[in-house]
Amino acid sequence: MSLIANTPAPPYFAVIFTSTRTEGDNGYSEMATRMVELAAQQHGFLGMESAREDVGITVSYWSDLESIKNWKANAEHIEAQKTGRKSWYDSFKVRISKVEREYGI
């Protein structure tokens, strides 16, 4: 997967997940890899970008809101969410936005 997602012409949707982590891995890396693999298999998934320093930011791109809703309800994703709240994140925020325009090189 490229570092910058190759998205279609707008409009489409972005889910922005911003987080601060707890100490240690505690299975986080393995689950993060699995969630990327699983998300890529979901209907409506367009791509993903992620960076982690003091604050982690992962942006996933989706064709429509229904696809985002279905991803949130995925059983394996729900388990990852529960573990994240309990073990991996000091804090997090999820933002969902509609991409109206994009440009770049």
DAZI-V445509 format. One record per pair of residues at least 12 apart in sequence whose ideal C-beta (glycine too) atoms are under 7 Angstrom apart, sorted by the first residue. I is the first residue (numbers start at 0). GAP is how many residues later the second one is. D is the distance in Angstrom with one decimal. If there is no record, write none. Layout:
I:GAP:D / I:GAP:D
This chain:
2:46:6.9 / 3:45:6.1 / 4:41:6.6 / 4:42:2.7 / 4:43:6.0 / 4:44:5.4 / 4:56:5.6 / 5:41:6.1 / 6:39:5.2 / 6:40:5.7 / 6:54:5.1 / 6:95:6.8 / 7:38:6.6 / 9:89:4.8 / 9:90:5.6 / 9:91:5.9 / 9:92:5.8 / 10:87:5.8 / 10:88:6.1 / 10:89:5.9 / 11:34:6.0 / 11:49:5.8 / 11:50:6.6 / 11:51:5.7 / 11:87:5.3 / 12:49:4.7 / 12:51:6.7 / 12:52:6.2 / 12:55:6.1 / 12:83:6.4 / 12:84:6.8 / 12:85:5.6 / 12:86:6.7 / 13:45:5.4 / 13:47:5.6 / 13:83:5.1 / 13:85:5.5 / 14:45:4.8 / 14:47:6.6 / 14:53:5.9 / 14:79:6.5 / 14:81:5.4 / 15:41:6.9 / 15:43:5.1 / 15:79:4.4 / 15:81:6.9 / 16:41:4.6 / 16:75:6.6 / 16:77:5.5 / 17:37:6.2 / 17:39:5.2 / 17:74:6.6 / 17:75:5.1 / 18:37:4.7 / 18:70:5.0 / 18:72:6.8 / 18:73:4.0 / 19:35:6.0 / 19:69:6.7 / 19:70:4.6 / 19:71:5.0 / 20:35:6.5 / 20:67:6.1 / 20:68:6.3 / 20:69:6.7 / 21:65:6.6 / 21:66:5.9 / 21:67:6.6 / 21:68:5.7 / 25:61:5.2 / 25:62:6.5 / 27:60:4.9 / 30:49:5.3 / 30:52:6.9 / 34:42:6.5 / 34:45:5.6 / 35:12:6.2 / 37:36:6.9 / 37:38:5.9 / 37:39:6.7 / 38:21:6.1 / 38:32:6.3 / 41:25:6.6 / 41:28:6.7 / 41:29:5.2 / 42:24:5.7 / 42:27:7.0 / 43:18:4.9 / 43:19:4.1 / 43:20:5.7 / 43:23:2.5 / 44:17:6.3 / 44:22:7.0 / 45:15:3.9 / 45:16:6.1 / 45:17:6.1 / 46:14:4.9 / 47:12:4.6 / 47:13:7.0 / 67:28:6.3
